[in-house]
Amino acid sequence: MSTDEPSVPIVCDECETETRVPLADLADALSRHNEQNHGGEPVAEVDPSIKARLADLVAEDMGLLDAETTDRA
């Protein structure tokens, strides 16, 4: 994996494993792990703290957080 290529942490609580994969390989790595180890069930996932942070950034970028604040006022 190139040091310039972003990587994403994935975790599997059931297997008690954590690894990083290149962003370009993320979907395939998750699918492969879950197919091979969990019968296709979505057990392994992107680290939940990363998912939450990305969701916040996307919502902020889309202006959704501003709309939420305006609606409450």
trRosetta pair geometry for C-beta under 8 A, 3 or more apart (Angstrom, degrees):
i j d omega theta_ij theta_ji phi_ij phi_ji
1 5 6.0 -120 -176 67 82 124
1 7 6.3 41 174 -76 148 126
1 20 7.9 -165 93 110 175 101
1 22 5.3 -169 -131 -60 109 103
2 5 4.3 92 65 -4 97 105
2 22 7.9 57 36 -106 79 125
5 22 5.0 -12 140 -133 129 109
5 23 7.0 -150 170 22 85 91
5 24 7.2 -59 -165 3 122 110
6 22 7.3 103 83 -154 48 61
6 23 4.6 27 87 -24 97 127
7 20 4.2 59 145 163 128 110
7 21 6.1 168 -155 82 91 20
7 22 5.5 -57 -100 -92 77 38
7 23 6.6 -137 -105 -35 24 70
8 20 6.6 159 72 -153 27 72
8 21 6.1 -28 57 61 81 74
8 22 7.9 35 12 145 82 12
8 23 5.5 96 -24 -93 109 67
8 26 5.2 18 46 -99 140 123
8 46 5.9 -44 162 -128 121 103
8 47 7.7 -159 170 12 76 95
8 50 6.7 145 -157 150 87 162
9 18 6.3 2 -172 -175 103 100
9 19 7.3 168 -146 92 61 28
9 20 5.2 -41 -90 -93 59 79
9 46 7.2 95 83 -163 59 62
9 47 4.1 21 94 -26 109 129
9 50 6.2 158 51 -25 95 144
10 18 7.2 176 88 -149 45 55
10 19 6.0 -13 57 64 88 75
10 20 7.4 147 12 -106 73 28
10 21 6.1 5 -1 7 121 110
10 26 7.3 158 -59 -144 123 82
10 29 6.6 -176 3 115 161 121
10 30 6.2 -151 -135 -84 146 89
10 33 7.6 157 133 18 142 159
10 44 5.7 43 163 170 112 105
10 45 6.7 -170 -152 101 82 21
10 46 5.8 -58 -102 -99 72 40
10 47 6.8 -129 -101 -36 20 70
11 17 7.2 173 -152 93 50 53
11 18 4.7 -11 -105 -103 80 87
11 44 6.9 -174 95 -149 33 70
11 45 6.6 -21 60 64 75 67
11 46 7.9 37 18 154 79 15
11 47 5.3 83 -11 -95 112 67
11 48 7.6 -58 44 -9 132 79
12 15 4.1 21 109 35 124 105
12 16 7.3 -47 95 6 78 17
12 17 4.9 13 49 54 103 91
12 18 7.6 -165 24 -72 63 47
12 33 6.6 -132 -65 156 141 136
12 37 7.4 27 -166 97 157 150
12 43 5.8 53 -145 123 92 97
12 44 3.8 -36 -83 -94 100 88
12 45 7.8 128 -87 12 57 57
13 16 6.9 21 -168 -79 34 49
13 43 7.4 -123 46 176 78 90
14 37 7.8 155 95 139 121 117
14 38 6.8 98 70 -91 155 121
14 43 5.0 -32 11 -180 133 137
15 37 6.2 -11 -67 172 130 153
15 43 7.8 106 -11 124 93 129
15 44 7.3 -8 20 -76 122 103
17 44 7.9 -24 73 -109 104 114
18 47 7.5 49 -142 -85 110 105
21 25 5.0 -110 164 89 111 107
21 26 5.7 148 92 -92 117 56
21 29 4.4 -102 -123 -7 171 171
22 25 4.6 71 65 16 90 105
22 26 7.4 -119 97 -42 47 72
23 26 5.6 -18 -156 -27 38 118
25 28 5.4 -69 -165 53 65 109
25 29 5.2 67 139 -31 93 109
26 29 5.9 -63 -144 36 23 109
26 30 6.4 17 163 -13 63 108
26 46 7.2 16 -165 -81 124 106
27 30 6.1 -58 -148 38 27 107
27 31 6.1 24 157 -16 64 113
28 31 5.8 -59 -144 41 29 110
28 32 5.9 29 159 -21 66 110
29 32 5.9 -54 -142 37 26 110
29 33 6.3 25 159 -17 62 108
30 33 6.0 -57 -147 37 27 108
30 34 6.1 18 160 -11 64 113
30 42 7.8 20 164 -140 112 81
30 44 5.6 -161 -140 101 74 106
30 45 6.9 53 -136 -108 126 35
30 46 7.6 -45 -81 -44 138 70
31 34 6.1 -63 -145 43 25 105
31 35 6.0 25 158 -19 65 111
32 35 5.9 -57 -143 38 26 110
32 36 6.1 14 163 -11 64 114
33 36 6.2 -65 -143 43 24 103
33 37 5.8 -22 175 20 64 120
33 38 7.7 29 133 10 70 105
33 44 4.6 -4 106 23 134 158
34 37 6.7 -72 -123 55 20 85
34 38 4.9 -52 -155 54 62 113
34 40 5.9 59 134 -144 97 23
34 41 6.2 -138 -169 72 104 43
34 42 5.8 -12 -128 -107 154 37
34 43 5.8 157 -118 32 91 80
34 44 5.5 -136 -63 33 86 97
35 38 7.7 -14 -35 55 8 69
35 39 7.6 -5 -148 -168 37 10
35 40 5.3 29 -104 -82 63 67
37 43 7.4 -100 101 58 104 135
37 44 7.6 68 64 -26 129 118
38 41 4.4 -96 145 54 109 92
38 42 7.9 -150 103 -13 141 7
38 43 4.3 -169 -103 5 168 130
38 44 7.4 -178 2 -8 140 85
42 45 6.6 58 164 -74 92 99
45 48 7.1 49 103 -63 123 73
45 51 7.4 -18 152 -44 112 142
46 50 5.5 -101 157 81 103 118
46 51 5.1 125 93 -60 113 98
47 50 4.4 77 72 6 96 109
47 51 7.1 -171 89 -10 48 84
48 51 5.4 -51 -144 36 37 114
48 52 6.3 37 158 -20 68 104
49 52 5.8 -51 -147 36 32 111
49 53 6.4 31 154 -18 64 107
50 53 5.8 -56 -147 38 31 110
50 54 6.2 31 155 -18 66 107
51 54 5.8 -57 -147 38 28 110
51 55 6.3 31 155 -21 64 106
52 55 5.7 -53 -148 34 30 113
52 56 6.5 32 152 -19 63 104
53 56 5.7 -53 -152 34 33 113
53 57 6.4 31 152 -18 66 106
54 57 5.6 -54 -147 37 34 111
54 58 6.2 32 156 -18 67 106
55 58 5.9 -54 -145 38 29 109
55 59 6.2 29 156 -18 64 108
56 59 5.8 -57 -146 39 28 110
56 60 6.2 28 156 -19 64 108
56 65 7.8 40 -159 -63 69 134
57 60 5.7 -55 -146 38 29 111
57 61 6.1 30 155 -20 64 109
58 61 5.6 -55 -145 38 30 112
58 62 6.2 19 158 -11 65 111
59 62 6.0 -62 -144 44 27 104
59 64 4.1 -81 -161 62 80 121
59 65 5.3 91 133 -41 103 90
60 63 7.7 38 178 -70 30 24
60 64 7.5 -73 -57 47 21 79
60 65 5.2 -6 -95 10 62 132
63 66 4.9 -45 -167 36 74 119
63 67 6.2 77 136 -24 83 98
64 67 5.7 -53 -150 36 36 112
64 68 6.3 41 152 -24 66 105
65 68 5.5 -50 -148 33 34 116
65 69 6.5 36 152 -19 64 103
66 69 5.8 -55 -151 36 32 110
66 70 6.3 31 152 -18 66 107
67 70 5.6 -54 -145 38 33 112
67 71 6.2 36 155 -23 66 105
68 71 5.8 -52 -147 32 29 113
68 72 6.7 25 155 -17 61 107
69 72 6.0 -60 -154 35 30 109
69 73 6.9 37 150 -33 63 103
70 73 5.8 -50 -155 18 35 116
